[in-house]
């Protein structure tokens, strides 16, 4: 019960970030929302290093599976620092675009079961499963869990995840 209260409080805090919303929807972009929340500082640094700020601030719509700082910290030692190096920009861009799906997909749009979903990274898919929560299988076979869903932005939606998704072979999606 405490976890549900914590999740509800975190969701409420995320949805109220930045104040004003205009009649057409939310006034902040995906990047604005992430930059305003310290829990996404590693993600924002990576998006900036990859030169994706303008793209993810653009019209969209996009669905972004946004890893928390703790998800980046759980990667093997030195991984984040290596990805942020200028010479590794292509690899960083692949990892980041693997977290993005074209269109705004709310958790309520998901049918029960598993669906293979193409990401904006060329020829790369994730397996999204909706069954008593939402999980995502990446190209390595690892699973991420959506811990906060449906944070609306002016150019799409953010779903907060507890693991960095890594490309690889297409995940098995049953």
C-alpha positions in Angstrom: 0.0 0.0 0.0 2.9 2.4 0.8 4.3 1.7 -2.7 1.0 2.6 -4.3 0.8 5.9 -2.3 4.4 6.7 -3.2 3.7 6.0 -6.9 0.5 8.1 -6.8 2.4 11.0 -5.2 5.2 10.7 -7.7 2.8 10.7 -10.6 1.0 13.7 -9.2 4.3 15.6 -8.8 5.4 14.7 -12.4 2.1 15.8 -13.9 2.2 19.2 -12.2 5.7 20.1 -13.2 6.2 23.5 -14.7 2.8 24.9 -14.1 0.7 26.4 -16.9 -1.1 24.3 -19.4 -2.8 25.8 -22.4 -6.3 24.8 -23.8 -4.8 22.5 -26.4 -2.9 20.4 -23.8 0.4 20.6 -21.9 2.7 23.5 -22.6 6.0 21.6 -21.9 7.8 19.3 -24.2 9.2 16.0 -23.3 12.6 17.6 -22.9 11.2 20.4 -20.7 9.6 17.9 -18.4 12.7 15.7 -18.1 15.0 18.7 -17.6 12.8 20.0 -14.7 13.1 16.7 -12.8 16.5 15.8 -11.2 15.6 12.1 -11.4 16.3 12.4 -15.2 19.6 14.4 -15.1 21.6 11.5 -16.6 19.0 11.1 -19.4 19.0 14.8 -20.1 22.8 14.9 -20.2 22.8 12.0 -22.6 20.1 13.6 -24.9 22.2 16.8 -24.9 25.4 15.0 -25.7 23.8 13.1 -28.6 22.4 16.3 -30.0 18.8 15.1 -29.7 17.3 18.0 -27.6 15.9 19.8 -30.7 14.4 16.6 -32.1 12.8 15.6 -28.8 11.5 19.1 -28.3 10.0 19.1 -31.8 6.5 18.5 -32.9 6.3 14.8 -32.5 4.3 13.1 -31.2 6.7 10.8 -29.5 6.4 8.2 -26.8 9.5 8.1 -24.6 10.4 5.4 -22.2 12.5 7.5 -19.9 15.0 5.7 -17.6 15.6 7.2 -14.1 19.1 8.1 -12.9 19.2 4.8 -10.9 18.7 2.9 -14.1 21.8 4.5 -15.7 23.7 3.9 -12.4 22.9 0.2 -12.6 24.7 -0.2 -15.9 28.2 -1.7 -15.7 30.8 0.8 -14.3 32.1 3.2 -16.9 29.3 2.6 -19.4 27.6 6.0 -19.1 30.9 7.8 -19.2 32.0 5.8 -22.3 28.7 6.5 -24.1 29.0 10.2 -23.4 32.4 10.4 -25.1 32.3 12.4 -28.4 33.6 9.4 -30.4 30.7 7.2 -29.2 27.9 9.6 -30.3 26.5 7.1 -32.8 26.2 4.4 -30.1 24.7 6.9 -27.6 22.2 8.0 -30.3 21.2 4.4 -30.9 20.7 3.7 -27.2 18.6 6.8 -26.8 16.5 6.4 -30.0 15.8 2.8 -28.8 13.8 4.4 -26.0 11.5 6.4 -28.5 8.4 5.3 -30.4 6.7 7.4 -33.0 3.2 8.6 -31.9 1.8 9.2 -28.4 0.9 5.9 -26.8 -0.9 6.1 -23.5 -0.9 3.0 -21.2 -4.7 2.8 -21.7 -4.1 2.4 -25.4 -2.3 -1.0 -24.8 -4.2 -4.2 -25.3 -3.6 -6.9 -22.8 -0.7 -9.2 -23.8 2.5 -8.6 -25.7 3.2 -6.5 -28.8 6.4 -6.0 -30.8 6.8 -2.3 -31.3 9.3 -0.6 -33.6 11.4 2.2 -32.2 12.8 5.2 -34.0 16.2 3.5 -34.0 16.3 1.9 -37.5 15.3 -1.8 -37.6 15.0 -2.1 -33.8 12.0 -3.3 -31.8 11.0 -3.7 -28.2 8.3 -6.0 -26.8 5.7 -4.2 -24.7 3.6 -6.3 -22.4 0.5 -5.0 -20.6 -0.7 -7.3 -17.9 -1.1 -6.0 -14.4 1.4 -3.3 -15.3 3.6 -2.6 -18.3 6.9 -4.2 -18.9 9.3 -3.8 -21.9 11.8 -6.5 -23.1 14.8 -5.0 -24.9 17.2 -6.4 -27.5 19.3 -8.2 -24.8 16.2 -10.0 -23.3 16.3 -7.9 -20.1 13.0 -6.4 -18.8 12.2 -2.9 -17.7 9.1 -1.9 -15.8 7.1 1.2 -16.3 7.0 2.8 -12.8 5.2 6.0 -13.8 2.9 6.0 -16.9 1.3 8.6 -19.0 3.1 11.8 -18.3 1.6 14.0 -21.0 3.7 16.6 -22.8 2.9 19.0 -25.6 4.7 16.7 -28.1 3.9 13.2 -26.7 4.0 11.1 -23.6 6.6 9.9 -21.2 6.6 6.5 -19.4 9.2 6.3 -16.7 11.2 3.1 -16.6 13.5 1.4 -14.1 16.1 0.1 -16.6 18.0 1.4 -19.6 16.8 -0.4 -22.7 19.6 -1.7 -24.8 19.4 -2.7 -28.5 20.4 -6.1 -29.7 18.5 -8.8 -31.4 14.7 -8.5 -31.7 13.2 -9.5 -28.4 11.0 -12.6 -28.2 7.4 -11.3 -27.9 4.7 -13.8 -27.1 
